[in-house]
């Protein structure tokens, strides 16, 4: 009974959604919960119908967490007046965020980057299964260099993340080509929104793109901060230093403490110099 109450509370906390939509969200959570209880699958693919999309993954727990954060809590929601928003998804994983962006802005153009080859295969599968238009996928490691780097991939099948830091993604090490995000962005074009969830490489990418000057072309970002409790204050301050006074910031989603958010949204307060669409 406690589980049903928790799911009810989660579903009805959903913002920007009418009552019928919240009730459908509750039924979706119940359906996933029941499927997970009845399932005997281990290390096999799971397919779910969510929000009118078909999504394939390896873990009911992971899929539920992604659905909760992205569609219910809507941690990547942003407002724009652009008719065809240009969105960069850094750390797209299996594509739940890509589906959300296409639901939020169906005409948007989305460039999605995912380094883990196994996650990228599911990202491709989920984009193709839902016949998404205007989406480009890149199996790239993002960093502050265009050279090869050590990239760590979890050995557990359901752990479809990866990191430049072995302490974050414990598993097998691979040498992979890295790319600077500044060099991947089209010249003289405004980016309406950037999502950054790259397992500890956020400072590499954001520091480099700030130094390159291309940060000026980005209107809004949501950054997931990866830090231990001992280093969170230093890293949060570093994040604020990168963006400076040109961006205002606010916490979105869950927090480590009341003072240091886990997810931070940055919005440019002055008009970007590049306005070509």
Residue frames as qw, qx, qy, qz and C-alpha x, y, z in Angstrom:
[[0.000, 0.886, 0.463, 0.000, 0.00, 0.00, 0.00],
 [0.344, -0.754, 0.103, 0.549, 2.92, 2.30, 0.82],
 [0.409, -0.069, 0.591, 0.692, 4.34, 1.79, -2.70],
 [0.167, 0.645, 0.646, 0.372, 1.04, 2.77, -4.35],
 [0.187, -0.923, -0.248, 0.226, 0.82, 5.90, -2.20],
 [0.420, -0.537, 0.326, 0.655, 4.40, 6.84, -3.12],
 [0.328, 0.192, 0.669, 0.638, 3.66, 6.37, -6.83],
 [0.023, 0.822, 0.556, 0.119, 0.41, 8.36, -6.49],
 [0.288, -0.854, -0.044, 0.430, 2.27, 11.21, -4.79],
 [0.413, -0.290, 0.499, 0.705, 4.98, 11.18, -7.48],
 [0.262, 0.442, 0.702, 0.494, 2.50, 11.15, -10.36],
 [0.060, -0.881, -0.457, -0.106, 0.41, 13.99, -8.95],
 [0.385, -0.703, 0.071, 0.594, 3.48, 16.12, -8.31],
 [0.518, 0.226, 0.509, 0.649, 3.93, 16.38, -12.08],
 [0.037, 0.621, 0.105, -0.776, 3.92, 20.01, -13.19],
 [0.247, 0.413, -0.425, -0.767, 2.60, 21.54, -16.42],
 [0.198, -0.087, -0.936, -0.276, 0.15, 18.64, -16.74],
 [0.568, -0.288, -0.080, -0.767, -3.64, 18.56, -16.34],
 [0.636, -0.291, 0.559, -0.444, -5.40, 16.21, -13.91],
 [0.947, 0.246, 0.069, -0.196, -6.12, 13.51, -16.51],
 [0.591, 0.627, -0.470, 0.192, -2.45, 13.52, -17.52],
 [0.172, -0.543, 0.691, -0.444, -1.34, 13.05, -13.94],
 [0.826, -0.081, 0.414, -0.375, -3.75, 10.15, -13.50],
 [0.879, 0.444, -0.170, -0.028, -2.34, 8.53, -16.68],
 [0.254, 0.659, -0.626, 0.329, 1.14, 9.01, -15.24],
 [0.539, -0.366, 0.615, -0.444, 0.04, 7.19, -12.08],
 [0.936, 0.176, 0.194, -0.236, -1.33, 4.29, -14.14],
 [0.659, 0.621, -0.405, 0.126, 1.93, 4.14, -16.10],
 [0.052, -0.590, 0.698, -0.403, 3.95, 3.92, -12.88],
 [0.763, -0.145, 0.487, -0.399, 1.66, 1.17, -11.56],
 [0.905, 0.400, -0.063, -0.129, 2.03, -0.75, -14.84],
 [0.442, 0.642, -0.574, 0.250, 5.83, -0.55, -14.70],
 [0.362, -0.469, 0.660, -0.463, 5.81, -1.58, -11.03],
 [0.881, 0.036, 0.343, -0.324, 3.65, -4.65, -11.76],
 [0.807, 0.534, -0.253, 0.006, 5.70, -5.62, -14.82],
 [0.167, 0.653, -0.659, 0.335, 8.88, -5.40, -12.75],
 [0.581, -0.317, 0.610, -0.437, 7.39, -7.60, -10.02],
 [0.912, 0.210, 0.260, -0.239, 6.24, -10.23, -12.51],
 [0.598, 0.697, -0.395, -0.027, 9.36, -10.20, -14.64],
 [0.884, -0.357, 0.247, 0.176, 11.96, -12.93, -14.29],
 [0.678, 0.661, -0.069, 0.313, 14.29, -11.42, -16.86],
 [0.558, -0.709, 0.198, 0.385, 17.92, -10.89, -15.96],
 [0.276, -0.472, 0.516, 0.660, 20.36, -9.09, -18.26],
 [0.323, 0.401, 0.752, 0.412, 17.75, -9.17, -21.03],
 [0.009, -0.156, -0.196, -0.968, 16.18, -6.29, -22.89],
 [0.092, 0.553, 0.707, -0.431, 12.96, -4.77, -21.52],
 [0.051, 0.297, 0.438, 0.847, 10.52, -2.84, -23.67],
 [0.001, -0.539, -0.621, 0.569, 8.07, -0.33, -22.22],
 [0.122, 0.650, 0.467, 0.587, 5.42, 1.99, -23.66],
 [0.318, -0.541, -0.359, 0.691, 5.80, 5.43, -22.12],
 [0.075, 0.655, 0.051, -0.750, 4.14, 8.70, -23.07],
 [0.697, 0.652, 0.076, -0.287, 3.26, 7.35, -26.52],
 [0.300, 0.701, -0.642, -0.079, 6.86, 6.19, -27.10],
 [0.986, -0.089, -0.135, 0.040, 8.43, 2.74, -27.08],
 [0.031, -0.823, 0.532, -0.194, 11.60, 2.57, -24.99],
 [0.948, 0.012, -0.304, 0.091, 14.00, -0.35, -24.63],
 [0.083, -0.760, 0.543, -0.348, 16.46, -0.80, -21.77],
 [0.541, 0.155, -0.811, 0.161, 17.92, -3.39, -19.41],
 [0.235, -0.153, -0.743, 0.607, 16.57, -2.44, -16.00],
 [0.218, -0.742, -0.583, -0.250, 13.09, -1.60, -14.69],
 [0.454, -0.690, -0.243, 0.509, 14.69, 0.38, -11.87],
 [0.336, -0.219, 0.269, 0.876, 16.78, 2.47, -14.27],
 [0.016, 0.420, 0.620, 0.663, 13.88, 3.03, -16.67],
 [0.318, -0.780, -0.539, 0.014, 11.62, 4.10, -13.81],
 [0.430, -0.591, -0.082, 0.678, 14.24, 6.53, -12.48],
 [0.235, 0.002, 0.432, 0.871, 14.77, 8.03, -15.94],
 [0.118, -0.588, -0.658, -0.455, 11.02, 8.33, -16.52],
 [0.390, -0.759, -0.441, 0.277, 10.54, 9.94, -13.11],
 [0.380, -0.496, 0.056, 0.779, 13.32, 12.52, -13.49],
 [0.171, -0.037, 0.506, 0.844, 12.79, 13.37, -17.15],
 [0.184, -0.423, -0.657, -0.597, 9.04, 13.15, -17.76],
 [0.433, -0.704, -0.563, 0.029, 7.53, 13.59, -14.29],
 [0.433, -0.670, -0.127, 0.590, 9.93, 15.95, -12.51],
 [0.499, 0.803, 0.209, 0.251, 10.84, 17.44, -15.92],
 [0.550, -0.640, 0.104, 0.527, 14.33, 18.44, -14.87],
 [0.416, -0.059, 0.473, 0.775, 15.20, 19.33, -18.49],
 [0.213, 0.807, 0.546, 0.073, 12.18, 21.49, -19.20],
 [0.277, -0.312, 0.076, 0.906, 12.98, 24.85, -20.77],
 [0.355, 0.797, 0.404, -0.276, 11.09, 27.66, -22.46],
 [0.330, -0.205, 0.456, 0.801, 11.94, 29.09, -25.85],
 [0.465, 0.647, 0.167, -0.581, 10.32, 31.18, -28.56],
 [0.029, 0.408, -0.753, -0.515, 12.28, 29.42, -31.31],
 [0.802, 0.211, -0.087, -0.552, 10.03, 27.64, -33.81],
 [0.936, 0.171, -0.302, 0.060, 12.60, 24.87, -34.24],
 [0.452, -0.817, 0.354, -0.058, 14.77, 24.81, -31.10],
 [0.656, 0.475, -0.559, 0.176, 18.31, 23.53, -31.46],
 [0.745, -0.584, 0.228, -0.227, 19.09, 21.15, -28.57],
 [0.453, 0.495, -0.722, 0.169, 22.38, 19.49, -27.65],
 [0.873, -0.423, 0.029, -0.243, 22.11, 16.38, -25.45],
 [0.293, 0.592, -0.710, 0.245, 25.48, 15.55, -23.85],
 [0.114, -0.130, 0.913, -0.371, 25.17, 12.13, -22.24],
 [0.605, -0.011, -0.271, -0.749, 22.00, 10.94, -23.99],
 [0.449, -0.154, 0.830, -0.294, 22.30, 7.41, -22.53],
 [0.312, 0.230, 0.903, 0.185, 19.51, 5.25, -24.06],
 [0.023, 0.282, 0.499, 0.819, 17.49, 8.23, -25.29],
 [0.156, -0.663, -0.700, 0.215, 14.83, 8.96, -22.67],
 [0.124, -0.618, -0.094, 0.770, 15.84, 12.64, -22.70],
 [0.025, -0.088, 0.601, 0.794, 15.72, 12.73, -26.51],
 [0.121, -0.496, -0.827, -0.237, 12.13, 11.42, -26.41],
 [0.181, -0.708, -0.473, 0.492, 11.25, 14.10, -23.87],
 [0.108, -0.433, 0.207, 0.871, 12.72, 16.89, -26.00],
 [0.073, -0.110, -0.727, -0.674, 10.76, 15.67, -29.03],
 [0.172, -0.630, -0.757, 0.036, 7.57, 15.57, -26.95],
 [0.203, -0.670, -0.256, 0.667, 8.22, 19.06, -25.59],
 [0.231, 0.704, -0.228, -0.631, 9.18, 20.55, -28.96],
 [0.840, 0.259, 0.476, 0.015, 8.25, 18.14, -31.80],
 [0.607, 0.782, 0.014, 0.143, 9.93, 20.33, -34.45],
 [0.363, -0.838, 0.383, 0.138, 13.18, 20.64, -32.51],
 [0.725, 0.511, -0.443, 0.131, 16.56, 19.62, -33.90],
 [0.725, -0.625, 0.281, -0.079, 18.41, 17.41, -31.42],
 [0.568, 0.534, -0.603, 0.167, 22.07, 16.41, -31.54],
 [0.826, -0.510, 0.130, -0.201, 22.66, 13.60, -29.02],
 [0.364, 0.603, -0.680, 0.201, 26.08, 12.47, -27.81],
 [0.867, -0.405, 0.196, -0.214, 26.65, 9.18, -25.97],
 [0.091, 0.690, -0.717, -0.025, 30.06, 7.60, -25.35],
 [0.531, -0.173, 0.810, -0.178, 29.16, 4.14, -24.00],
 [0.215, 0.174, -0.764, -0.583, 28.85, 1.86, -27.09],
 [0.082, -0.315, -0.945, 0.044, 26.17, -0.35, -25.47],
 [0.113, 0.615, 0.459, -0.631, 24.08, 2.64, -24.41],
 [0.172, 0.450, -0.356, -0.801, 24.56, 4.17, -27.84],
 [0.099, -0.066, -0.918, -0.378, 23.20, 1.00, -29.51],
 [0.022, -0.565, -0.790, 0.237, 20.01, 1.34, -27.43],
 [0.066, 0.593, 0.072, -0.799, 19.89, 5.07, -28.16],
 [0.154, 0.215, -0.657, -0.706, 19.89, 4.29, -31.88],
 [0.105, -0.284, -0.946, -0.117, 17.26, 1.58, -31.40],
 [0.001, -0.611, -0.623, 0.489, 14.94, 3.87, -29.41],
 [0.130, 0.518, -0.152, -0.831, 15.24, 6.76, -31.87],
 [0.186, 0.106, -0.786, -0.580, 14.56, 4.46, -34.83],
 [0.058, -0.356, -0.928, 0.092, 11.69, 2.61, -33.10],
 [0.057, 0.693, 0.490, -0.526, 9.89, 5.90, -32.51],
 [0.472, 0.582, 0.446, 0.490, 10.63, 7.24, -36.00],
 [0.234, -0.824, -0.139, 0.498, 12.01, 10.48, -34.61],
 [0.551, 0.676, 0.182, 0.455, 12.85, 13.16, -37.16],
 [0.052, 0.896, -0.154, 0.413, 15.44, 15.89, -36.75],
 [0.717, -0.635, 0.288, -0.008, 17.69, 13.81, -34.46],
 [0.612, 0.599, -0.493, 0.154, 21.40, 13.21, -35.04],
 [0.863, -0.497, 0.088, -0.001, 23.33, 10.68, -32.95],
 [0.392, 0.724, -0.518, 0.233, 27.05, 10.63, -32.17],
 [0.918, -0.324, -0.175, 0.144, 28.97, 7.86, -30.37],
 [0.392, 0.644, -0.291, 0.589, 31.54, 10.36, -29.04],
 [0.584, -0.479, -0.393, 0.524, 33.41, 10.93, -25.79],
 [0.081, 0.902, 0.090, 0.413, 33.19, 14.64, -24.92],
 [0.690, -0.465, -0.165, 0.530, 36.09, 16.27, -23.13],
 [0.033, -0.940, 0.087, 0.328, 38.55, 19.17, -23.38],
 [0.246, -0.497, 0.695, 0.457, 40.77, 17.48, -25.96],
 [0.773, 0.445, -0.161, -0.422, 40.52, 16.04, -29.46],
 [0.239, 0.472, -0.848, 0.021, 42.91, 13.19, -28.62],
 [0.705, -0.185, -0.675, -0.112, 42.39, 9.66, -27.33],
 [0.337, -0.519, 0.463, -0.635, 41.48, 9.25, -23.65],
 [0.145, -0.045, -0.968, 0.200, 40.92, 6.44, -21.17],
 [0.564, -0.217, -0.096, -0.791, 37.19, 5.84, -20.85],
 [0.088, -0.091, 0.934, -0.335, 35.73, 3.51, -18.21],
 [0.608, -0.115, -0.423, -0.662, 32.64, 1.41, -18.90],
 [0.600, -0.284, 0.578, -0.474, 30.76, -0.54, -16.18],
 [0.099, 0.159, -0.960, -0.208, 30.82, -4.31, -16.60],
 [0.311, 0.358, 0.775, -0.417, 27.25, -4.64, -15.27],
 [0.219, 0.392, 0.712, 0.540, 24.85, -4.81, -18.24],
 [0.078, -0.846, -0.525, -0.043, 22.31, -2.45, -16.71],
 [0.357, -0.728, -0.022, 0.585, 24.98, 0.14, -15.90],
 [0.589, 0.559, 0.383, 0.439, 24.83, 1.94, -19.21],
 [0.052, -0.989, 0.066, 0.124, 26.88, 4.95, -18.23],
 [0.814, 0.213, -0.027, 0.540, 30.61, 5.56, -18.52],
 [0.242, -0.964, 0.017, 0.105, 33.18, 8.08, -17.36],
 [0.480, 0.695, -0.405, 0.349, 36.66, 9.48, -17.75],
 [0.227, -0.572, 0.601, -0.510, 36.99, 8.77, -14.01],
 [0.497, 0.009, -0.867, -0.022, 37.30, 5.15, -12.79],
 [0.017, 0.088, 0.717, -0.691, 35.87, 6.16, -9.41],
 [0.510, 0.225, 0.118, -0.822, 32.55, 7.07, -11.11],
 [0.877, 0.269, -0.161, -0.364, 32.25, 4.20, -13.61],
 [0.420, -0.490, 0.764, 0.009, 34.12, 1.21, -12.22],
 [0.888, 0.323, 0.301, -0.130, 34.72, -1.32, -14.96],
 [0.785, 0.141, 0.341, 0.497, 36.75, -1.98, -18.10],
 [0.099, -0.738, 0.163, 0.647, 39.03, 0.67, -19.55],
 [0.678, 0.507, 0.434, 0.309, 38.97, 1.53, -23.25],
 [0.247, -0.336, 0.217, 0.883, 40.99, 3.98, -25.29],
 [0.331, 0.711, 0.614, 0.089, 38.51, 6.14, -27.15],
 [0.291, 0.332, 0.197, 0.875, 38.69, 9.26, -29.30],
 [0.112, -0.663, -0.501, 0.545, 37.53, 12.39, -27.48],
 [0.241, 0.578, 0.390, 0.675, 36.08, 15.57, -28.95],
 [0.064, -0.209, -0.301, 0.928, 35.76, 19.17, -27.82],
 [0.247, 0.674, 0.677, -0.165, 32.12, 20.24, -27.89],
 [0.071, 0.768, -0.052, -0.635, 33.17, 23.67, -29.19],
 [0.034, -0.368, 0.716, 0.593, 34.54, 22.03, -32.32],
 [0.158, 0.290, 0.932, 0.146, 31.33, 20.08, -32.94],
 [0.203, 0.704, 0.466, -0.496, 28.92, 23.01, -32.80],
 [0.490, 0.608, 0.423, 0.460, 27.95, 24.56, -36.15],
 [0.333, -0.065, -0.049, 0.939, 29.50, 27.97, -36.70],
 [0.162, -0.056, -0.078, -0.982, 27.43, 31.14, -36.20],
 [0.527, -0.364, -0.626, -0.445, 24.44, 29.31, -34.76],
 [0.394, -0.428, 0.424, -0.694, 22.60, 29.78, -31.48],
 [0.391, -0.110, -0.912, 0.059, 22.00, 26.70, -29.32],
 [0.482, -0.553, -0.169, -0.658, 18.70, 26.99, -27.47],
 [0.759, -0.526, 0.245, -0.297, 19.38, 24.32, -24.85],
 [0.494, 0.425, -0.745, 0.142, 22.22, 22.05, -23.75],
 [0.859, -0.462, 0.044, -0.215, 21.85, 19.13, -21.35],
 [0.335, 0.599, -0.685, 0.247, 25.10, 18.06, -19.67],
 [0.831, -0.391, 0.303, -0.254, 25.13, 14.70, -17.85],
 [0.728, 0.527, -0.432, 0.071, 28.54, 13.23, -18.62],
 [0.919, -0.327, -0.182, 0.124, 29.60, 11.54, -15.40],
 [0.637, -0.608, 0.070, 0.469, 32.27, 13.87, -14.09],
 [0.534, 0.139, 0.354, 0.755, 33.51, 15.32, -17.41],
 [0.083, 0.898, 0.426, 0.066, 31.26, 18.37, -17.10],
 [0.282, -0.858, 0.118, 0.413, 34.14, 20.62, -16.03],
 [0.498, -0.137, 0.591, 0.619, 36.34, 19.45, -18.93],
 [0.284, 0.542, 0.656, 0.442, 33.62, 20.23, -21.45],
 [0.070, -0.935, -0.348, -0.003, 32.24, 23.43, -19.93],
 [0.422, -0.711, 0.184, 0.532, 35.65, 24.90, -19.13],
 [0.441, -0.036, 0.592, 0.674, 36.83, 24.33, -22.71],
 [0.192, 0.660, 0.610, 0.394, 33.68, 25.65, -24.34],
 [0.207, -0.929, -0.195, 0.236, 33.86, 28.76, -22.15],
 [0.437, -0.542, 0.358, 0.622, 37.50, 29.36, -23.13],
 [0.405, 0.223, 0.669, 0.581, 36.64, 28.87, -26.81],
 [0.157, 0.166, -0.028, -0.973, 33.99, 31.62, -26.67],
 [0.321, -0.195, -0.759, -0.531, 31.21, 29.32, -27.86],
 [0.139, -0.412, -0.778, 0.453, 29.46, 29.47, -24.50],
 [0.134, 0.314, 0.059, -0.938, 28.20, 32.86, -25.69],
 [0.389, 0.051, -0.600, -0.698, 26.08, 31.04, -28.29],
 [0.352, -0.269, -0.896, 0.040, 24.21, 28.91, -25.73],
 [0.343, -0.534, -0.108, -0.766, 21.01, 30.27, -24.20],
 [0.720, -0.462, 0.250, -0.452, 20.16, 27.66, -21.56],
 [0.490, 0.289, -0.816, 0.101, 21.82, 24.64, -20.00],
 [0.800, -0.508, 0.121, -0.295, 21.07, 22.07, -17.32],
 [0.393, 0.535, -0.712, 0.228, 24.22, 20.60, -15.79],
 [0.888, -0.410, -0.191, -0.076, 24.40, 17.54, -13.55],
 [0.032, -0.787, 0.543, -0.293, 27.10, 18.03, -10.95],
 [0.927, -0.082, -0.354, 0.093, 29.13, 14.93, -10.06],
 [0.110, 0.637, -0.506, 0.572, 30.96, 15.48, -6.80],
 [0.545, -0.235, -0.737, 0.323, 31.64, 13.84, -3.48],
 [0.373, -0.857, -0.355, -0.021, 30.29, 15.42, -0.31],
 [0.591, -0.517, 0.021, 0.619, 33.82, 16.63, 0.45],
 [0.346, -0.085, 0.386, 0.851, 34.34, 18.38, -2.89],
 [0.179, 0.692, 0.672, 0.194, 30.82, 19.57, -3.73],
 [0.101, -0.902, -0.166, 0.384, 31.32, 23.14, -2.48],
 [0.296, -0.505, 0.472, 0.659, 34.52, 23.60, -4.48],
 [0.273, 0.187, 0.791, 0.515, 33.00, 22.10, -7.63],
 [0.106, 0.804, 0.584, -0.032, 29.78, 24.07, -7.32],
 [0.140, -0.849, 0.049, 0.508, 31.77, 27.30, -7.01],
 [0.322, -0.254, 0.653, 0.637, 33.87, 26.26, -10.02],
 [0.256, 0.517, 0.767, 0.281, 30.67, 25.77, -12.00],
 [0.012, 0.916, 0.333, -0.223, 29.47, 29.26, -11.09],
 [0.274, -0.660, 0.329, 0.618, 32.85, 30.71, -12.06],
 [0.379, 0.100, 0.740, 0.547, 32.64, 29.14, -15.53],
 [0.143, 0.698, 0.645, 0.275, 29.29, 30.78, -16.27],
 [0.251, -0.006, -0.117, 0.961, 29.95, 34.06, -14.47],
 [0.197, 0.400, 0.374, -0.813, 27.53, 36.98, -14.38],
 [0.301, 0.161, -0.539, -0.770, 26.25, 36.32, -17.92],
 [0.520, -0.220, -0.775, -0.282, 24.05, 33.48, -16.60],
 [0.532, -0.400, 0.370, -0.648, 21.61, 33.25, -13.76],
 [0.361, 0.107, -0.927, 0.002, 21.30, 29.86, -12.09],
 [0.678, -0.278, 0.211, -0.647, 18.67, 27.86, -10.23],
 [0.252, -0.196, 0.941, -0.114, 18.43, 24.39, -8.76],
 [0.755, 0.093, -0.274, -0.589, 16.32, 21.78, -10.54],
 [0.816, 0.020, -0.578, -0.030, 15.61, 18.22, -9.42],
 [0.806, -0.517, -0.239, 0.163, 17.17, 16.67, -6.35],
 [0.073, 0.877, -0.346, 0.326, 19.90, 18.29, -4.28],
 [0.612, 0.118, -0.644, 0.444, 22.91, 17.10, -2.29],
 [0.246, -0.402, -0.547, 0.692, 22.19, 19.74, 0.36],
 [0.135, 0.871, 0.430, -0.193, 20.06, 22.85, 0.53],
 [0.119, -0.827, 0.221, 0.503, 23.10, 24.88, -0.50],
 [0.050, -0.463, 0.732, 0.497, 24.55, 22.78, -3.32],
 [0.801, 0.314, 0.140, -0.490, 22.20, 21.47, -6.01],
 [0.667, -0.064, 0.706, 0.231, 22.73, 18.23, -7.89],
 [0.431, 0.505, 0.566, 0.490, 21.21, 19.64, -11.09],
 [0.116, -0.604, -0.104, 0.782, 21.71, 23.29, -11.98],
 [0.464, 0.696, 0.481, 0.264, 19.96, 25.24, -14.71],
 [0.297, -0.414, 0.111, 0.853, 21.80, 28.19, -16.27],
 [0.370, 0.780, 0.492, 0.114, 19.98, 30.81, -18.34],
 [0.445, 0.140, 0.114, 0.877, 21.77, 33.53, -20.27],
 [0.049, -0.745, -0.449, 0.491, 20.68, 36.96, -19.07],
 [0.111, 0.643, -0.244, -0.718, 22.04, 38.92, -22.03],
 [0.797, 0.526, 0.070, -0.288, 21.28, 38.35, -25.69],
 [0.779, -0.130, 0.452, 0.415, 23.67, 35.91, -27.43],
 [0.003, 0.624, -0.352, -0.697, 25.81, 37.58, -30.08],
 [0.040, 0.092, -0.850, -0.517, 25.04, 34.86, -32.64],
 [0.531, 0.276, 0.427, -0.678, 21.42, 34.83, -33.78],
 [0.431, 0.284, -0.656, -0.550, 21.55, 32.78, -36.99],
 [0.732, -0.031, 0.523, -0.435, 18.96, 29.98, -36.96]]
